[in-house]
Amino acid sequence: MAIQPQLCTVAEFEHFLALPEHRDRFFELIHGESVEQVPTEEHGLIAGNVCGFLWQYTRQSGIGRAVIEVRVQVPEDDYNSRQPDLAVFVDTTRPVVTRGPVLEMPDVVIEVKSPDDTYASMRERAAYYLAHGARLVWLLYPAKGLVEVYHQGADSDILTGADTLQGEEVLPGFTLQVREIFTLPQVQNF
């Protein structure tokens, strides 16, 4: 007889995160399972590239709040507390959360594929975010230089380095050349 693993609830997950040995680590609760995220330098550089452009956009347009590695939780889902790599919340009337997860889904979610991520797990994340209120999801694939764009109620799009990523009606006027997302600093030879 197979033993079913015990699912962790959001309340149990919050207690788990508060333990001293987890203080400087990144975890998500995904379908009741605590999953540690260990991003690489490449992952951080790519997330930083996108964040820089989003930060500029939000400051210049006055639209939204761009955030990095913020946990989000849908109140009626007791088995998920997700931490997207980047997110944009369009409504800035909500006070900034200073402790615990944001209790709503971002309007835009951006995930960068790490070496341990599978394409299926990336797409499952996109489906989860859209099913719980995200309006736009961008999945970034560094090894291929591709971006998958997911919209509410529409087919996904695949963009290559020659394409332009757009914020559509969610972030009106936001554009970013896909090749700029994946541009990494050159090695300096001294």
Helices and strands as residue ranges (DSSP letters): H 10-18, G 20-22, E 26-30, E 33-37, H 41-61, E 65-68, E 86-89, E 108-112, H 119-131, E 136-141, E 146-151, E 157-159, E 164-166, E 175-177, H 178-181
